[in-house]
């Protein structure tokens, strides 16, 4: 019976530690994207677009369609 007490205690300790909330001090990694202080409404959005190659006609058409749509949205 005594050899089961330590593993049960460890499992209970890990379970209780997992149930504790993280501190809400605003320095967490999850809020990294919300740290931007530039709230300028006229600021244009910059979108990155990675493609394997532009040697194929399909990729060139996709890029042109993407750029046209972005220009239409003013981004």
C-alpha positions as CSV (number, residue, x, y, z in Angstrom):
1,X,0.0,0.0,0.0
2,X,2.8,2.4,0.9
3,X,4.4,2.0,-2.6
4,X,1.3,3.5,-4.2
5,X,1.2,6.6,-2.0
6,X,4.1,8.5,-3.7
7,X,2.9,7.9,-7.3
8,X,-0.6,8.9,-6.4
9,X,0.7,12.0,-4.6
10,X,2.8,12.9,-7.7
11,X,-0.1,12.4,-10.0
12,X,-2.3,14.5,-7.8
13,X,0.3,17.3,-7.6
14,X,0.7,17.4,-11.4
15,X,-3.0,17.5,-11.8
16,X,-3.4,20.4,-9.4
17,X,-0.5,22.3,-11.0
18,X,-2.1,21.9,-14.4
19,X,-5.4,23.3,-13.1
20,X,-3.8,26.6,-11.9
21,X,-4.4,29.7,-14.1
22,X,-1.4,31.5,-15.5
23,X,-0.8,35.0,-14.2
24,X,-2.6,37.8,-16.1
25,X,0.1,40.4,-16.1
26,X,0.0,41.1,-19.8
27,X,3.6,39.9,-20.5
28,X,2.6,36.5,-21.8
29,X,3.6,35.2,-25.2
30,X,0.0,34.7,-26.3
31,X,-0.6,38.4,-26.4
32,X,2.5,39.1,-28.4
33,X,0.5,40.2,-31.5
34,X,-1.7,42.6,-29.6
35,X,1.3,44.6,-28.3
36,X,1.3,46.9,-31.4
37,X,0.7,50.5,-30.3
38,X,0.3,52.0,-33.8
39,X,-3.4,52.4,-34.1
40,X,-3.3,54.6,-37.2
41,X,-6.6,53.9,-39.2
42,X,-4.9,55.0,-42.4
43,X,-2.1,52.5,-42.1
44,X,-2.1,50.0,-45.0
45,X,-2.0,46.3,-44.3
46,X,1.1,44.5,-45.6
47,X,0.5,40.9,-46.7
48,X,3.2,38.4,-47.4
49,X,2.8,35.8,-50.1
50,X,5.3,32.9,-50.4
51,X,5.4,30.8,-53.5
52,X,7.6,27.9,-54.5
53,X,8.3,29.2,-58.0
54,X,7.0,31.5,-60.7
55,X,8.2,29.3,-63.5
56,X,4.8,27.7,-63.9
57,X,2.0,29.7,-65.5
58,X,-0.5,28.7,-62.8
59,X,1.6,30.4,-60.1
60,X,1.9,33.5,-62.2
61,X,-1.8,33.7,-62.7
62,X,-2.4,33.1,-59.0
63,X,0.0,35.9,-58.0
64,X,-1.6,38.3,-60.5
65,X,-5.1,37.5,-59.2
66,X,-4.0,37.8,-55.6
67,X,-2.4,41.2,-56.3
68,X,-5.5,42.4,-58.2
69,X,-7.7,41.4,-55.2
70,X,-5.4,43.1,-52.8
71,X,-5.3,46.3,-54.8
72,X,-9.2,46.2,-54.9
73,X,-9.2,46.0,-51.1
74,X,-6.5,48.7,-50.8
75,X,-4.1,46.5,-48.9
